[in-house]
Amino acid sequence: MTNELYKTKAEVHNRGLEAIGKTLREINNNQPLTGAHKSGAGDAWETWFGKVKDSDSEPDMREAGVELKATPIKENKNGTLSAKERLVLNIINYKEVVKEPFETSHFLHKNSTMELAFYRWKPDTKKDDFVITDVVLYEMMKNPVDFAIIKQDWHIIVDYIKKGRAHELSERLTTYLSPCTKGKKAEESYRDQPCSKTPAKQRAYSLKGGYMTYLYRTYVLGEDASPAIVTNPLELETKSLLDIILDKIRPFIGKKRADLAREFNVKDNTKSTNPEILKHMIGIKGGKEDDFGQEITKADIKPKTVVVNKGKKDLKEEFKIREYKFAEVIEETWEKSELREFLQDTKFLIVVFEKDGDDYWLKGAKFWEMPEEDIETSARMVWEDTIHKIKTGVEITWTPTKRTTNFIKSSLNNKLFSKLSASQTAYHENSPYSDKLPSKINWINSPDDKIDLYSDYYMTRQAWWLNKIYIYNQIADMFDSE
């Protein structure tokens, strides 16, 4: 089978639809996928079309102008489906991209139209047996607002390269289109850059996981589009998405929460009050409780409302970022871990309320991303230590009032830590609040008469958190005048 069989977008898409219901091995000429690297699914997808693997800058289906991409979808604990990871596109050619205008760039030429295969990832299933569930023809320019943001992101990447700062590129600089590291050992894959003698990590363009999740849910599942924060792409000619969001919040800074709740017809002093006020400030009304607008989802922005007690130099509570499952994290390496990708891609929109007596005042808002240095040092160390203990057996000390693990505790130096995620503690099977461990728990001081309550293989669900003093330090400038 050769490429010439598929000369138009329709022919490519019809061939793609024939793969629905087939396993990755079946679309790979019934040959097993070699190795465990992520490109295996993409190779199989190209094989389905008779494409011979190459590093050509042309789209895979040259005559049709269509690039072929396969990407995994996973089921979340609440039953929803989302992208498991970002979608990696082509390598950034530092030397050539500085010569290109966006409209005729290799990036746009290669990726403007993609035949996307979505396959279902499952933690206990071999890669060969993952099944293609959906196929769509994605055309980047059909959504003018998205396209304007992707264009902004492309220019941010290229401007860094033109200024000799390719070695400073990171996923957190951009909104939808990010420059992710690329290579089997990304920390060892370096390239020369044209405007500096400093070698830069090899990077590829990628669409963030949040963008892929939104695309899947709207293109494939047919879910109604979330309300939009930006309705006119012309707004993006003079402002970034982040500037637009902060500009919407700024007029409300300094107001009392009770007054904002009254203004927006929101119940005050409930768990959802602060998030609901944030939604109204940025112009999102109605919709699901956790829906802050489609741009927030696509950009991997995580809105977090926090409270600081007046005169204190830490948050009222620790900063929860992401729940995880024991069975999944033990299969990861740090370089390919979901946590690392999450921290690299995610911008936090931190909205700060100050508690003074019984009143809460809106203090400010800012975007924040965890610095690369913190991700690759303290966060990595804690992640690796925690995963090692999960694999070899968590130590839990029993006391009459609490159960304490030997996981690294929250501190300003460690920054990241693992602690309970569920609203109730549970150490036995068949509880919605517990998760199964791969190795036997080492119980310390567990009483014999409580044996039925404390399993050797189940403990309360866990999440990754960030230290509350560390996060306060990121917003301390809001309190400098006090």
HUURZI-V682641 format. One record per residue. N is the residue number from 1. RES is the residue in one small letter. SS is DSSP state (H for helix, E for strand, C for the rest). Layout:
N|RES|SS, N|RES|SS
This chain:
1|m|C, 2|t|C, 3|n|H, 4|e|H, 5|l|H, 6|y|C, 7|k|C, 8|t|C, 9|k|H, 10|a|H, 11|e|H, 12|v|H, 13|h|H, 14|n|H, 15|r|H, 16|g|H, 17|l|H, 18|e|C, 19|a|C, 20|i|C, 21|g|C, 22|k|C, 23|t|E, 24|l|H, 25|r|H, 26|e|H, 27|i|H, 28|n|C, 29|n|C, 30|n|C, 31|q|C, 32|p|C, 33|l|C, 34|t|C, 35|g|C, 36|a|C, 37|h|C, 38|k|C, 39|s|H, 40|g|H, 41|a|H, 42|g|H, 43|d|H, 44|a|H, 45|w|H, 46|e|H, 47|t|H, 48|w|H, 49|f|C, 50|g|C, 51|k|C, 52|v|C, 53|k|C, 54|d|C, 55|s|C, 56|d|C, 57|s|C, 58|e|C, 59|p|C, 60|d|C, 61|m|E, 62|r|C, 63|e|C, 64|a|C, 65|g|C, 66|v|E, 67|e|E, 68|l|E, 69|k|E, 70|a|E, 71|t|E, 72|p|E, 73|i|E, 74|k|E, 75|e|E, 76|n|C, 77|k|C, 78|n|C, 79|g|C, 80|t|C, 81|l|E, 82|s|E, 83|a|E, 84|k|C, 85|e|C, 86|r|C, 87|l|E, 88|v|E, 89|l|E, 90|n|E, 91|i|E, 92|i|C, 93|n|C, 94|y|H, 95|k|H, 96|e|H, 97|v|H, 98|v|C, 99|k|C, 100|e|C, 101|p|C, 102|f|H, 103|e|H, 104|t|H, 105|s|C, 106|h|H, 107|f|H, 108|l|H, 109|h|H, 110|k|H, 111|n|H, 112|s|C, 113|t|E, 114|m|E, 115|e|E, 116|l|E, 117|a|E, 118|f|E, 119|y|E, 120|r|E, 121|w|C, 122|k|C, 123|p|C, 124|d|C, 125|t|C, 126|k|C, 127|k|H, 128|d|H, 129|d|H, 130|f|C, 131|v|E, 132|i|E, 133|t|E, 134|d|E, 135|v|E, 136|v|E, 137|l|E, 138|y|E, 139|e|E, 140|m|H, 141|m|H, 142|k|H, 143|n|C, 144|p|H, 145|v|H, 146|d|H, 147|f|H, 148|a|H, 149|i|H, 150|i|H, 151|k|H, 152|q|H, 153|d|H, 154|w|H, 155|h|H, 156|i|H, 157|i|H, 158|v|H, 159|d|H, 160|y|H, 161|i|H, 162|k|H, 163|k|C, 164|g|C, 165|r|C, 166|a|H, 167|h|H, 168|e|H, 169|l|C, 170|s|C, 171|e|H, 172|r|H, 173|l|H, 174|t|C, 175|t|C, 176|y|C, 177|l|E, 178|s|E, 179|p|E, 180|c|E, 181|t|E, 182|k|C, 183|g|C, 184|k|C, 185|k|C, 186|a|H, 187|e|H, 188|e|H, 189|s|C, 190|y|E, 191|r|E, 192|d|E, 193|q|E, 194|p|C, 195|c|C, 196|s|E, 197|k|E, 198|t|E, 199|p|E, 200|a|E, 201|k|E, 202|q|C, 203|r|E, 204|a|E, 205|y|E, 206|s|E, 207|l|E, 208|k|C, 209|g|H, 210|g|H, 211|y|H, 212|m|H, 213|t|H, 214|y|H, 215|l|H, 216|y|H, 217|r|H, 218|t|H, 219|y|H, 220|v|H, 221|l|C, 222|g|C, 223|e|C, 224|d|C, 225|a|C, 226|s|C, 227|p|C, 228|a|C, 229|i|C, 230|v|C, 231|t|C, 232|n|C, 233|p|H, 234|l|H, 235|e|H, 236|l|H, 237|e|H, 238|t|C, 239|k|C, 240|s|C, 241|l|H, 242|l|H, 243|d|H, 244|i|H, 245|i|H, 246|l|H, 247|d|H, 248|k|H, 249|i|H, 250|r|H, 251|p|C, 252|f|C, 253|i|C, 254|g|C, 255|k|C, 256|k|E, 257|r|H, 258|a|H, 259|d|H, 260|l|H, 261|a|H, 262|r|H, 263|e|H, 264|f|C, 265|n|C, 266|v|C, 267|k|C, 268|d|C, 269|n|C, 270|t|C, 271|k|C, 272|s|C, 273|t|H, 274|n|H, 275|p|H, 276|e|H, 277|i|H, 278|l|H, 279|k|H, 280|h|H, 281|m|H, 282|i|C, 283|g|C, 284|i|C, 285|k|C, 286|g|C, 287|g|C, 288|k|C, 289|e|C, 290|d|C, 291|d|C, 292|f|C, 293|g|C, 294|q|H, 295|e|H, 296|i|H, 297|t|H, 298|k|H, 299|a|C, 300|d|C, 301|i|E, 302|k|E, 303|p|E, 304|k|E, 305|t|E, 306|v|E, 307|v|E, 308|v|E, 309|n|E, 310|k|C, 311|g|C, 312|k|C, 313|k|C, 314|d|C, 315|l|C, 316|k|C, 317|e|C, 318|e|C, 319|f|E, 320|k|E, 321|i|E, 322|r|E, 323|e|E, 324|y|E, 325|k|C, 326|f|H, 327|a|H, 328|e|H, 329|v|H, 330|i|C, 331|e|C, 332|e|C, 333|t|C, 334|w|C, 335|e|C, 336|k|C, 337|s|C, 338|e|H, 339|l|H, 340|r|H, 341|e|H, 342|f|H, 343|l|H, 344|q|H, 345|d|H, 346|t|C, 347|k|E, 348|f|E, 349|l|E, 350|i|E, 351|v|E, 352|v|E, 353|f|E, 354|e|E, 355|k|E, 356|d|E, 357|g|C, 358|d|C, 359|d|E, 360|y|E, 361|w|E, 362|l|E, 363|k|E, 364|g|E, 365|a|E, 366|k|E, 367|f|E, 368|w|E, 369|e|C, 370|m|C, 371|p|C, 372|e|H, 373|e|H, 374|d|H, 375|i|H, 376|e|H, 377|t|H, 378|s|H, 379|a|H, 380|r|H, 381|m|H, 382|v|H, 383|w|H, 384|e|H, 385|d|H, 386|t|H, 387|i|H, 388|h|H, 389|k|H, 390|i|H, 391|k|H, 392|t|H, 393|g|C, 394|v|C, 395|e|E, 396|i|E, 397|t|E, 398|w|E, 399|t|C, 400|p|C, 401|t|C, 402|k|C, 403|r|E, 404|t|E, 405|t|E, 406|n|C, 407|f|C, 408|i|C, 409|k|C, 410|s|C, 411|s|C, 412|l|C, 413|n|C, 414|n|C, 415|k|C, 416|l|E, 417|f|E, 418|s|E, 419|k|E, 420|l|E, 421|s|C, 422|a|C, 423|s|C, 424|q|C, 425|t|C, 426|a|C, 427|y|C, 428|h|C, 429|e|C, 430|n|C, 431|s|C, 432|p|C, 433|y|C, 434|s|E, 435|d|E, 436|k|E, 437|l|C, 438|p|C, 439|s|C, 440|k|C, 441|i|C, 442|n|E, 443|w|E, 444|i|E, 445|n|C, 446|s|C, 447|p|C, 448|d|H, 449|d|H, 450|k|H, 451|i|C, 452|d|C, 453|l|C, 454|y|C, 455|s|C, 456|d|C, 457|y|C, 458|y|E, 459|m|E, 460|t|E, 461|r|C, 462|q|E, 463|a|E, 464|w|E, 465|w|E, 466|l|E, 467|n|C, 468|k|H, 469|i|H, 470|y|H, 471|i|H, 472|y|H, 473|n|H, 474|q|H, 475|i|H, 476|a|H, 477|d|H, 478|m|H, 479|f|H, 480|d|C, 481|s|C, 482|e|C
